[in-house]
Amino acid sequence: MLAPPTPHYWRLMVTNERRNRIADPDLIWRTQEGLLVSSFRDITIDWMSLVCFDFGFSQITLFHSVQLMDKYLTLVRVPRDSLQLVALAAIWIACKFNETTTAAHMYSSADLLRTCLNTYTLEALIEKERHILQTLHFDVLLYNPRHFLDFHLFDLVQKGLLSLDNVPQLQLLTSFFLEITLYTTSFLQFTCASRAYAALSIALTLIIPSMVCLFFLSTSSLPSSRCYQNHPPLRR
């Protein structure tokens, strides 16, 4: 679903990201102190992507769950055999924010547990969910690159610069580029807004080259347009 392109909503997304962004990609690995390596995270995110696809969850849910997992990993040391449980709990939390369709409500926690071959119990899932929420101080409403992408697409359509017929193709290709950024923690140094901007610019170059300059001009008028820079996160 496309986000309403209002200045207030844009400021809300930018402020939320500045408060929650992991500015230092190495913070995850320093916190883990050798318990986890990047390949474990990559494999887990690949599994999370498959779970979201199999259950029909949106890409926003996937991005949200990865954000929750990464924030948790910057604060808590997680053994390798517990990483999948953290990921599952993160998906479970993200679903409660983003999955409002009837199809999504058909699935239960038991269905999610079966994706782990019932390695974990329902009690373990609920306990991990509670620990994630408490560790993050219940600050789990996060905006991700997909929100910024939807904002840009809606804004371009509303301004008459982009036809609705082109939106699905642009959304699909840009989403593919954005999902690639999930697998490497080095992309965390870039803001969600800058990742969405770059991915959409590439997609426009490939599909509608004449739109690239118009897209650049349309974003230059947005409030807080400096969000495309790698600003430091807000201090709490």
Sequence and secondary structure as in RCSB ss.txt:
>XXXX:A:sequence
MLAPPTPHYWRLMVTNERRNRIADPDLIWRTQEGLLVSSFRDITIDWMSLVCFDFGFSQITLFHSVQLMDKYLTL
VRVPRDSLQLVALAAIWIACKFNETTTAAHMYSSADLLRTCLNTYTLEALIEKERHILQTLHFDVLLYNPRHFLD
FHLFDLVQKGLLSLDNVPQLQLLTSFFLEITLYTTSFLQFTCASRAYAALSIALTLIIPSMVCLFFLSTSSLPSS
RCYQNHPPLRR
>XXXX:A:secstr
      HHHHHHHHHHHHHH    TTHHHHHHTTS  HHHHHHHHHHHHHHHHHHT  HHHHHHHHHHHHHHHTT
S   GGGHHHHHHHHHHHHHHHH  STTGGG  HHHHHHTTTT S HHHHHHHHHHHHHHTTT      HHHHHH
HHHHHHHHTTSS GGGHHHHHHHHHHHHHHGGG GGGGGS HHHHHHHHHHHHHHHH GGGHHHHHHHHHTSTTG
GGGS       
